Amino acid sequence: MKTTRRLWFFAIVVALAFSAPAIAAEHPFLIVKQDKFTELQGRASQPPWKEMKATAISMANSLTYPVAGTKIDKSKAMIKIMNYTALAYIVDPANRVTYKNKIRDTISHWSTHYPTLDHAVWADTVLGGSAYFMSVVALDIIYNDLTTTERTNAENILAAAQNGWNWPLNRYGAPLAFALFKGDRARIDSLKQLYRKEIFPPGDGNLAESRYVTADGAYPAGINYSWQRLAGGHDCCRAAKVYTRYVLEHTGEDSYYSTSVMRNFNRWLFTFGTTPFRTHTVFGDTENAITFNAGRNYFLDRYSAESAALASWYVNGALPNSEASLFTYILMTKQLPPGQKPTSQIFNDGGAAFWEKNSSELSLMGAMLNQTNSEWHTHKEVNSINLIGYGEYLLVNAGYAGAMSVYDAGGFDRAWIARNANSGNTVLIDRKDHLADIPPSISPVPGAGVTEGFVTAGLDYASGDSGKALPNGKHQRNFIFIHPQDGKNGYWLLFDEVNAISAALTTANVLLHPNSNSFTTIASEKEYQWKINGPFKRQTKDTFISIFLGTSPKAQSVLLKDSVWVRRDGYIINKYLDATFATDALGKANIATVLFPHDPTHAKANMVRLSGNGFTGASIDHGNSILDFALANSSTGTVQHGLVSFKGKASAYRLNNGLLSFYFVRQGTSFNDGTSQRRGFSSAANVSVYMKNTAGKIISPGTNVTFYYPGLTGVNLNGQTFSGATVSIPAGTHDISLVVGQNLPPAAPKNLHVVQ
C-alpha cells in the first residue's frame, strides 16, 4: 500500500516537473542583464543619457503612490515610479536599496488597485496594463536584491493581477510580460503570437478588425494612434502596447527589428504621417498636431539606418521627452545620426506622400490616403488628401478629440467626423456616403490602394482606387504634385475619374476642406480662395489656398458649407467647397482641379478654364512665358489643344517660351507637342509617362514605345542604352532617358533588357 502511494506520489511529482513552467535561469533578463549595468552607468557622462539619469533620480525620489487618488492617478503614478525608479536603480548604485524598496512597496499596491479596475473602460485597462507591464519589468530588474520572501510576495501579487486586460496589443502585452518573467512556456507561445498578429499583415495572421500594419508600412488607425500604439508617442500610457516587442526581441522570443514591415512602418510614419514642420498629417483619429520626441525615436537604428536618420530629422536636436527613461536609456546605444528629411514616397497599400525637396519647414507637402485595411479609428477618407504649405495646414480632414459621441465643436459629433465621408477631402457619387463594415461602428470599408504612380524631381504622381468603398461606383483619384522648378512655385492637381454603376441622372461630388472659414469667390463656379485663419494658424503672415475648378460644375451647384477640424486643443469650423459635376451618358466623369498655395513670397499663378472637343481643364500661367496646362480627357479619342495633342485619360505639360519643358500623360498612347521636331511618344498600349526634356519615368504593361525628341539616337532604360527611338518596355515602372546626338551600336537582343 505504502509502495503504491510512493509510486503514485512520484508519478505526480514527475508529471508536475514536466508540465510546470520553467523559471528563468537568471534575473534580470527581460530588457537588460546585470552584466550590462556598469556599461549603462558609464553612458551617463554624455547627453542624452546624462539628462535621462538626472531625471530618473529626481523623479524616483519625488514620486509617491497616490493612495487616495483616482484609478487613473494610481495607474499613471505606477508607470512613472517603475519607469524612473528602475532606471535609477541601475545608474545610481549608491542608492540602490532606496530604489529597490520603492519598487517593492509600489508593487504591493496592486492587491488593492487591481480589483477596482473596470477592464471594459479604456483608461482602466490600458493605463492599468501599462502599469502592470512596467511593474513586471521593474521587478525583474531588482530581483537579485530581494529576499526570498519579498520575491514570493511580489510574484504572488502580480500573478493575481495578470489576467483580464483589454484593448489591442495591451491585452496580450501586459500578461505576456509576466509569462516571460515566470517562464510560462505555454502562455508565452500563445500570447506572443496573438500580439504579433495585431501588427503584421496576412501571412503572419490578423484579427477581425484588420488592425495590422500593411506590407508597405501603413497603419489604419490614423496618424495619432500610429504614434501611440506602435511608436510610443507617450511613454506614460501605452508601455504594454509599445515595449512588448522590444522585450520579445531582447529575450530572443521573436524578431521585429529585421522585419521589412516594421522598417516600412517607420518610413511611412515619418514620411506620410509627418509635416515639414514636424507635426502630424490629419487622417483618421488624429487628435494632436504636436511633435513627439518620444523615447523610441532615439533607438530606431535597431531597425535601419534610414529609420534612425528620419527620426533624427524629426526630433531636430531635441532631447528625449521627460517620460522617456528606462527603455530609451537601455536601447539607445549611440548618438543619433545626421537627420534625413523625408522625400516623396508611394505606399501601394497605404497612400502617397509628396515632399518638396528642400530643408525648410515652410516647404510644400501633400498626402493622399488610400489604405487597403481599416479599423475603428479609421475615418471614411478613401482617396482623401491633406495639403501642407508655407508653414500652414492648407487642406485638412476632420480630426479627433477623443472617443466620445459628441464633441464641444459647434455641434459636430463623432458620426459626422469619423463615419461620414462629407467631413473629408473626398469624392461621392450621387451624394451617397462611403460604406462601412457591418456593424457600421467597427470600421469603414477601405480602398484598393495606389494602383500606379512614381516620384521624380519635377512631378510626383499617384493613382488611388476607391475599391469597394463607394456604394454606387468607382472613384479613381489621380493626385499630382508639380514641384517648384524653372524659378516658379509648386502646386497640386487632381484628376478625379468617376465611373457610376448607373448612368441615369448621376452626379459626382468633389469635397475640399481648407483650414479656414475666410474665403473669397474669385469667379463664381470656378475659382475660390481661402485665407488660412483660426486657432490652428501657425504663421503671422497671410497664407492662402486657391481652388480652381478646371471642369465646369453643374450650374449653381458649388456650395460653401460648414464642417470642422477638431483636436484635443480646440477646433475650427471651416467652410468647405462642395462642387457637383454631371456625368456623361455612361455615368462617367473626369474632373480637373488645381490646388494652388500662395503667400506674400510665393505668387499665385493666373488660372483660366479650358474646354474643347472631349476635354476640360485649366491653364496655369506663372508669368515670364511659363505656362502649364492640366487637361482631363472626357472621351476615348485624341485631345487637341493648340499645337499639342495627346491620347490618354489626362495630361499635364509645361511650355517655356512656347517650347515643351515637361509632359505627363496618364494611361495613354501618345503625346505630340506639334512642332516640326516633335517631342513626345507613341505606344502600342496604354502607358503612364512623365518626361522633362530627356529624362523621366514610365509605367508600362509590357509594350513597345517610340519616343520623339530632336536629335534622338537611342533610349536608356534603367541604365541600359539601346539604339533607335523604339524600345520594348517590360511591365513595371522604369527610368527613361533619351540619348541625343550620339552614334550608337545596333540594338541588343530584346531579352537583354528585360527587367527582372
N, C-alpha and C positions, 0 to 999 in steps of 0.2 A: 504493500500500500504506500509506504513511505517512498520506495523506489519509484513507483508510478508518479507520485506527486512531484518528486525531484525532477523526473524526466519532463513532466508537463511544465513545471516552472522554467526549466532550462529551455524548452522549446519556445515559451513565451518571450524569454529574455533574448534569444537569438532572433526571433521574428521582429521584436521591437528594435533591435540593433540594426537590422537591415532596413526597416521602414522609417525609423526616426530621422528627422532632418539632421544633416551633418553640420556641426558648429564650425564656423570659420576657424582656421588654424591659428590666426593671429589677428589682433586689432592694433591700430586702426587699419582699414583696408578699403572702405567704400569710395573715398576720393583721394586719400593720401595714406602713405605708410609712414611709420615713425622714423625710419631711417632718412626721410626727406626733411625732417624738422629743421635740422641745422642749416641746410641749404635755404629753406624758406626764411629762416631768421636773417640770413645774410642778404636777402633781396631788399630788406628794409633800408638799405643805405642809399637807395635812389628812388626817384618817383617812377610810377605812381604807388609802388609798394610802400614807400615811406609814409605817404599820406594815408593809405589804407590801414597801415599798422596803427598810426596815431588815432584815427577814427575808431578803430576796433577797440583799442584800450579805453578810450574815453567813454564810448557807448557801453562797453561791458561793465564799467564801474558805475555808470549813472542809471542804467535801465533797471526798472523793477517790474515785477509782475503785478498787474492791477487787480488785486483780489476783489475789489468792489466795482470793477469796471464792467462794461458790456462784453458780450461774447466776442464782438469784433475787436474790441480793445485787447482782450486777452489773447486772441489768436495772433494779432499783429505784434503784440509785445513778445510772445513766444518766438515768432520768426526772427525778430531782431535780436533778442537775447541769445538765441542759438547761433545765429549768423556771426555776430560780433564777438561773442564770448568764446566760441570755438576757435576763431582766428586768434584772439588774444592769448588763448591757452597755448597755441603753437608758437607765436612770435615773442611772447613775453614770459619766458620760463621762470623768471624770478617770482612771479605772482601766480604761478600755475595752480596752486592749491585754492586760491580765491576763485579763479575761473571755473575750476572743476566743481567746487561746491555750488556755484551759482547755477550751472547746467543741471547738476543733480537735483537741486531743490526746485528748479523750474519744471523739470520732468514730473516731479511729484504732483504738480497741479493738474496733470491730465486726468487723474482719478476723479476730480470734481468738474473739470471743464468738459471732457468728452461727453458725459451723459446729458449735458444741456444742449448739445448741438442738434440742429434740425438739418438732416442731410438732404432735404428737398429744397433748402434755401442756399442760394449761391454763396453768400458771404460766409455762412457757417461751414459749408463743406469745402470750398476752395481755399479760403484763408485757413480754415482748420486743417485741411490736408497739407498745406504748405508748412504750417507749424509742426505738424506731425512728422513730415519728411525731414525737416531741419532738426527736430529733436532726435531722430534716429541717427542722423549723420553726426550730430554733436556727441551723442552717447558713444558712438564708435570711436571718436577722436580721444575722449577722456577715459576710455575703457580701462586702460592699464593702471590708472591711478585710483581706481575704485576698489573698495574692499569687496570680497565675495558677496557679502550681504547687500551692499549698495548696488552691485551689478544685478543681483537677483531681483531686488525691489524695482529697480528701473525697468528691467526687461518685463517683469510681470505687469507693470503699469502700462507700458507701451503695447504689450501683447493684447491687453483688454481693449485697446483703442484702435486696433489695426483694421477693422472691417467697417463697411458701410459708407465709405467715401464716394462722392458722386462727381459728375461733370467730366467732360472729355479730358483725357490724359491724366487728370488728377485722380480719377477713380482707380487707376492702375499704378500710377507713380507713387502715391502715398503708401499703400500696403506693400508695394514691391521693395521699398527701402527696408522695411522690417524683415521681409522674407529673405533678402540678401544678407542682412545683418545676422539672421539666425541660420543661414544656410539651408533654408527650407526648399529643397530641390524641386518638388512638385509645384509649389506656388511660384517659384522663380520662373520656371519654364512657361507656366500658364500666363502669368502677369506680364512678362516681358514681351511675349508675342502679342497680347492684346494691346499693350502700349504701342508696339511697333505698327500695328495695323491702323492705329489712329493717324499715323504720319505718312506712311508710304503708300504709293498708288497700287491699283490692282496688279496682281502678280505676287506682291507681298501680302495682299489681302486688305480689305477695307470694310468699314462698318456701314450700317444702313444709310446714314446721313451723308456719306461721301465727304468726310472731313479731311481726307488725306491731301497731302501735297501732290500736285501733278508731277509728271516726269520732268517737265520744264521748270519746276520750282514754284509754281503759283499755288497760293493757299486761299481757299474760297471764303474765309470768314471775314474778309475785309482787312484793310491795312492795319488798323489798330490792333485787331486780335492776332494778326500775324506777328506783330511785335510782342504782344503779351503772352501768347501761348507757346510760341516756338522760339522767339528771340530774346525773351527775358526783359521786356520793356520796363517792368518794375520788379526788382528782386524781392520786394516785400510781399507780393501777393500770389505768385504762381510758381513757387520753387519746385513743387512736386511735378508740375507740368514740364518745366523747362530743364531742370537739372537732373532728372532721372536718366536721361540718355548719356549724360556725362559720367554718372555713376556706373551705368552699364558698360560704357566704353572702358573706364578705368579698371573695372573688375574683370574685363575680358568676356563679359556675358553677351555683348552684342557690339556691332560695329556701326557707327554713324559718321565718323569723320571722313571715311573713304568713299561714302556713297555719293553718286552724282546727283541724286535728288536733293540732298542737303546742301551741296555746293551750289546747285542751281537755285535753291531757295534763297540762299544768301544773295546771289546775283539779282534775282527777281525783287527781293525786298528793298535793296539799296537802289536798284535801277527803276523799277516800276512803282514802288511804294514810297519814293522819296522825291522831294522837290529840290531845285537848285539852292534854296535857302534852308535845306536840311530839316524840313518838316514832312508831314505825311501828305500823299495824294489822297483824294477824297473818294473812296469807293467802299461800298458796303458799310458795315457798322464801324465807322471811323469817328472817334469821339474827341481826339486831340489833334492839334496841329503844332506839336512841340517836338523838340529833338530829344531822343532818348540816348543819353550817354550811359547806357546800361552796361553792366559788367561784361556780358557776353561779347560785346563789340571789341573787347580788348584781347581776346584769345581766339579769334577766328582764323588765325594762321593754322590751327589744327585741321581746318577743312581744306583751305587752299591759300596760295599767295594772293590770288585775286580777291578772295573774301576779306583777307586782312587789309589789303590796300583800299578796298571800298569802305570798310569800316573806319579806317584811319581818316579818309576824306570826310566821312560823315561826322565823326566826333570832333574833327577840326582842332586838335590840340587840347581839348578839354580832358580833365581828369575823370576817372570813373565816378558816377554819382555816389552819394554818401551811403546808399544801400548796397553798393557793390562791395562785397567783403570777402567772405571765405572762399567761394568758388573762383572768383576773379583772381584773388591773390595766388591761389594754388595753380590755376590753369594758365594764367598769363606768365609765360616763361621768358619773354623778351619784349623789348620796346616795339611799338607799332612801326610798320614800315612807312615810307612816304605815301601820302594819300593819292588815290586814283579816282578822279571824278567819274561818275557813271557816263557811259556812252550809249547811243541808241541800240536797243535790243528788241528782238521779236521772240515772244514765248508762244509757241504754236498752240499750246493748250491753256494759255493764260491771258494773252493780250500783247500789246506792243507799247514800248516807251521810247519816245524820240527826244533826244537831247541836243541842244546847240553845243557846238564844240568850242567852248572857252572855259575859263576858270571862274567866271563871275557868278555871284549869287543872283544877279539880275538877268541871267540868260533865259532863253525860251526852253520850255519842256512841255510835252504833251503826251498823254497816255490814253489808250483805248482798252477797255476791259472786254475780254471775251474768254471766259473760263469754261472748261468742259466738266466741272463739277460744282456743287454748291452745298451750303449748309444753312443753319438757322440764321446766322449773321449776314448771309448774302442778301443783297437787295435785287430788285428787278432792274438790272442795269446792263443787260446784254448789249454789247456794242456801244456802251456809253463812253464818253470821253471826259477828261479832266485837263484843262489847259492852264499853264503857269507862264507868266512872262513879266519881265521888268520889275521883279520883286513882289509880284502880287498873284493871288489866285484869280484867274480870269473867268473860266467856266468851272462850276462845281456841281457836285451831286448833293444829296440831301443830308448826309452825315448821320450823327448818332449822339444821343445824350444819355444812354442807358437803356435798359430793357423794359422800362415802364411802358404802359399803353398810351399815355397821354403826356406830352411834354408841355412845359410852360414856354411855348414857342408859337405864339399867335394862333393857337388852336390846332396846329398840325400835330396829328398823333402818329404812332408807330405804323399804323395801317397805311397812311399816306407815304411816310418816309421809306419804309422798308418793303411794302407789299403793293406798291403802285408805281408802274413804270413812268407815269407822268412826272414823278419827282426827280427824274434823272435826265441826262442828255441822251435821250433815246429816240427811237422811231416806232410809231404804231401804224397799224393798218386798220382803217375804218374806226379809229379811236378805241380799239379793243385792247384791254390791258394784257401784258405778258402773262404767261401761265405760271402756276405754282404747282408743286407736287401735292399729292393728296396724303394727309390733310394739308391745307394751304399754310398752316403755321410752321410746317417743317422747313421748307426752303423753296425758292423759285426754281423754275426749270432753267438749267444752264444753256449756254450756247454751244456751238460746234467748233469753237476755236478760230485761230487765224489760219486761213486756208492757203494763203500765199503772201509773200512780202519780201522786202530787202531793205537794207540800210546802206547809204552811201554818204560821201562827203557833201553832196549837194541836195539830195532828195531821199527821204525815207517814206516807205510805203508798206501798209499792212491792210489786208482784206479780211474782215470778220464775218463769219457765217452765223446767223441767228439760230440755226438748228431748229429745235422744236419749241423754242421759247415763245414764238408768236402763234396764236391760235388759228390764224386765218391766212397764213402765207409765210414768205421768207423775206428777210432783210439782209442784204449784203452791204456792210459799211466799208467803204474804201477811204482810209484815213491817210492823209499825205502831209508831210512836213517839208516845206520849201525852206531850206537852210538859208541864213543870211549869206550872200555871195554877190560878187560884182559890185561891192560897195552899197548894196541895197538890203533892206530889212527882211527878216523871215516872217512866215505866216503859215497857216494851215488850210487845207482843202478837204472837203467832204464830198465824195460821190456816193450817194445813197441809192442803191438799186433795190427796188421793191417789186416783189412778184406775189400778187394776191392769189389765193385759191379761187376766188370768184371774181369775175371781171365786172359784174353788174354794179354800177354806181360806186366803185371802190375809190377810196382816198388813202393817201399816205400822209402821216402827221409827223413832222420833224420838230423836236422839242429841245431847246437850248437854254441853259440856266446860267446867266452871268452872275458874278459875285457882287450884285449891285441892285438897287431899286431906282437908280437915277439914270434915265435913258432919254435919248433924243431920236425922234424919227427924222432921218436924213431924207429919205424918199419913201413914201408910203408903199407898202407891199414889196419893198425892195431892199432898203438899207436902214439899219438901226444901230445906234451907238450907245454903249453904256460907259459911264464913268465909275470906276470902282470906288465904292464907298462902304460905310457901315462899320461895325465893330471889328471886323477881321481885315480891314485895310491895313497894310503894313508900311507903306511909304508915305512921305509927306507930299511928294509930287503927285500930280494927276496922271492916272494911267487909264487907258481905255481899251475896250474890245469892240470892234465893229463887226457886225454880222451882215454879210451881203448875200442876198438870195439870187444866185445866178439863174435859177429856174423860176419861172413865174408861178406863184401860188394861185390857188383859186381866188377869184375876186372877193374882197372883203373877208378873207379867211385868216389873216395874220392877227393873232390876239396876243396881248401882253397880260399875263396872269400872275397871281401871287403864288409863290412857293417858299421854301425855307431851306437854309443851310443851318443845321443845329450842331452845337458842340457842347462839351461839358462846361465851357466858359461863356456860353451865351448862344445867340442865334441872330440871323439876319433874315428878314422877309425880303426876298428878292423878286424882281419882275422877270419872268422868263418868257421867251418867244415860243409861240405855238403856231406853226405855219402848216396849212393844209394844201396838199397838191393832188391834182386829179391823176388818175392812171389812164392808160390807153385802153383800147378795146380788148386787150388780152389781160388786163389787170396789172400792167407793168408801168413802172416809172423809174427814171434815172435823174436824180436831183443833185444839182451842183450848188455848193455853198462855200463861200470864202469867209474865213475867220481871221481877222487882221488886228493884231495888237499894236498899240502905239502910245507914245508918251512924249514929253517935250523934246527928247533927244532922238526919238525914232518916229519919223514922219509916216503918216498913213498914206498908202497909195490911193490913187483915184480909180474907182471901180465902175465899170459900165456893163450893163446886162447885154448879152449877145444871144441871138437866136437865128435859126435858119432851117433849111431843109433837113429835118431829122436830128437837130441838136439844140441844146440850150447851154448857157454858161456865162462866163464873165471875162472881161479883160481887166488886168491889174497893172495900172500904169505907175511905175516907180519914179518917173521923171528921167531926164538925161537920156532919152531914147531907149530906155529899157522897159520892155512891155511883155507881160506874161499873159497867157491865155489858159483858161480852165474850161474844157468843153465836155459835156456829157452827151453821149450818143443815145438818142431815144428810138433808133431804128436798127436795122441789121445791115444797112448799107454803108457807103463811104461818106464821111463828113468832109465838106469843103468849106473852108473859111479863108477868104483872101487867096493867097497862093498856096496855103498849107492844106493838105488833105490827110486824113487817116481813116483806117478801118479798124474799129475796136470799140470797147464799151465806154472808154473815156480817154482823154488825153490832156496833158498839161505841157506847155512848152514856153520857152523864152526867146524873144527876138531882141538882140542888142544891136542898135543902129540898123535894124532890118535884117540882120544876119542871125540864123539859128544858133543859139547858145546851148540849150539843152532841150530834150524832149522826153516825155513819158507817155507810154500807151499801155492801157490795161486790157489784157486779153484781146489782142488784135492781130491782124495780119499785115498791116502796112502803116508807114508814116512817110510823107513826102513833103519836104519844105518848099517844093515848087520852083526852085531856082534851076538855072541851066546846069549847074554842077550839083546834082541832087545830094542832099543829106537825108538819111532815114534808113528804112529797112523794108523788106517784104519777107513773108514766111509762108510755108505751106500749111501751117496750123497756128492756132491762137497762141501767142506768147505775150508776156508782160515784160516790157523793156524800158530801161532808162539809159540815156546816153547824154553825157555832157562833152561836147566836142568829140574826142576819140575814145573816151573811156566810160564804162558803165556796167550795168548788171542786166541779166536776162533770166526769166523763168520760162523754161521750155517743157513741153510734154514729151519731147523727143521728135525733133523735126529739122528740116533744112531751112536756114535763114540766110538771106542775102543782105549785106549791108552796103550802104551808099555813102561815100564821102570823097571829096576832091582828092585825087592822087592815091586812092586806096589801092594797096597791093597785096594785103593779107589781113588775116584776123587772128588775134591772140585769144585763145580760150583757156582760162585758168592757168596761164603761164606757158602754154604751148602754142607755137605760131604755125599757121597754115597759109599757104599762098592762095590768092584769089579772094573774091568777095563773098563766096558762098561757103558755108560751113554746116556740117551736120552736128546739131547740138543735142546731146543726150538729155533725158528727163532730169529735172532738177534746177537749182539756182546756180548761176555761173557768173564769173567775172569775164568781162569782154573788154578788149582794147583793139583799136583799129591800127593797122600798120600802114603808114603813109610814106610814099616815095622811096621804098626800099625794094631792091631786087631780091626775090625770094626763090628758093628751090621749089620744085614741084610739090604738090600737096602730098602729105604722108598718107599711107593707107588709113581708112576710116577707123579701123579697130584700135589704132594707136592713141586716139584722142577721146576714147570713151571714158568718162569719169566713173571711177569705181565708188 
